[in-house]
Amino acid sequence: MMGETYIKLKIRSSPTGSLSEELSLIVDTGAAYSWLPRKLLEKLGARPTRKARFKTIKGEIVVRDVGHVFAEHEGETAPTTAVFAEEGDALVFGLHGLESLGLEVDPTTMHVRKSEALLAL
């Protein structure tokens, strides 16, 4: 059985925003976007830019607001797409956020690490 991988982050609505929140989130490389609590995003001043449809693990379609935030990990900050998660939604840090920060999950240790190299074609 695969273990769960967590990442500790600071989330802000702008790259230099003084208001931030520290979170420990499960990393989900199968999720394109990060799912963060709506109340937290609103408190930080993040605003939705669009609505998107998502298929749940149960096969249901849900519509959620989507916007952008800045994630900071070990002193590096990068923009990422965030879903405004509602009550009962899973909270995760997705692949877009990992890649924005130049991170990956080490398949042997299941820990987050800096990517060896980014592929440019």
C-alpha positions in Angstrom: 0.0 0.0 0.0 1.3 3.5 -0.9 1.8 5.9 1.9 0.5 9.4 2.0 2.7 12.3 1.2 2.2 15.7 3.0 3.7 19.1 2.2 3.9 22.1 4.5 3.1 25.4 2.8 2.2 29.0 3.3 -0.7 30.2 1.1 -1.1 33.9 0.1 -3.4 35.7 -2.3 -0.5 37.7 -3.7 3.3 37.0 -3.9 4.1 39.7 -1.3 0.9 39.6 0.7 1.4 40.0 4.4 -1.7 37.8 5.1 -0.8 34.1 4.9 -1.9 30.8 6.3 0.4 27.8 7.0 -1.1 24.5 5.9 -0.1 20.8 5.9 -1.8 19.3 2.9 -1.8 15.8 1.4 -0.1 15.8 -2.0 -2.3 14.4 -4.8 -0.4 14.0 -8.1 -3.6 12.8 -9.7 -5.3 16.1 -9.0 -4.4 18.9 -11.5 -5.3 21.7 -9.0 -5.0 22.3 -5.3 -8.2 22.2 -3.3 -8.2 24.7 -0.5 -11.0 25.7 1.9 -13.2 28.5 0.5 -13.3 30.2 3.9 -9.5 30.3 4.1 -9.1 31.6 0.5 -11.7 34.3 1.1 -10.0 35.3 4.4 -6.7 35.7 2.5 -8.4 37.9 -0.2 -8.3 35.4 -3.0 -11.0 35.8 -5.6 -12.5 33.3 -8.0 -11.8 33.9 -11.7 -14.0 31.2 -13.2 -16.2 28.2 -12.4 -15.1 24.7 -13.4 -16.7 21.2 -13.5 -15.0 18.3 -11.8 -15.8 14.6 -11.7 -15.6 13.2 -8.2 -14.2 9.7 -7.3 -17.9 8.6 -7.1 -18.5 9.7 -10.6 -20.6 12.8 -9.7 -20.1 16.1 -11.4 -19.5 19.1 -9.1 -19.1 22.8 -10.0 -16.6 24.8 -8.0 -15.1 28.3 -8.2 -11.4 28.4 -9.3 -8.8 31.1 -8.7 -5.1 31.7 -8.2 -3.0 31.9 -5.1 0.7 31.8 -4.2 2.2 28.9 -2.4 5.5 29.2 -0.5 7.6 26.1 0.4 11.0 26.3 1.9 11.5 29.9 1.0 10.4 29.6 -2.7 7.1 31.1 -3.8 5.1 30.3 -7.0 1.6 30.9 -8.4 -0.8 28.0 -8.6 -4.4 27.3 -9.4 -6.7 26.7 -6.5 -10.2 25.3 -6.3 -12.4 26.9 -3.7 -13.3 23.7 -1.8 -16.7 23.5 -0.1 -17.5 21.6 3.1 -16.9 17.9 2.7 -14.5 18.3 -0.3 -11.0 16.7 0.1 -8.2 19.3 0.7 -5.1 18.5 -1.4 -2.0 20.1 -3.0 -2.1 19.2 -6.7 0.3 18.6 -9.5 0.1 22.2 -10.9 1.3 23.6 -7.5 4.1 21.0 -7.3 5.4 21.8 -10.8 5.1 25.5 -10.2 7.5 25.1 -7.2 9.8 22.7 -9.1 8.9 19.9 -6.8 8.1 16.2 -7.3 7.3 13.2 -5.1 10.2 10.8 -4.8 8.8 7.4 -5.8 11.1 5.5 -3.4 10.7 7.6 -0.2 7.3 9.2 -1.0 8.7 12.5 0.2 8.5 15.8 -1.6 11.8 16.8 -3.2 13.2 19.4 -5.6 12.9 18.1 -9.2 16.2 16.9 -10.6 15.6 18.8 -13.9 12.7 20.3 -15.8 12.2 18.9 -19.3 12.2 21.5 -22.1 11.4 20.4 -25.6 
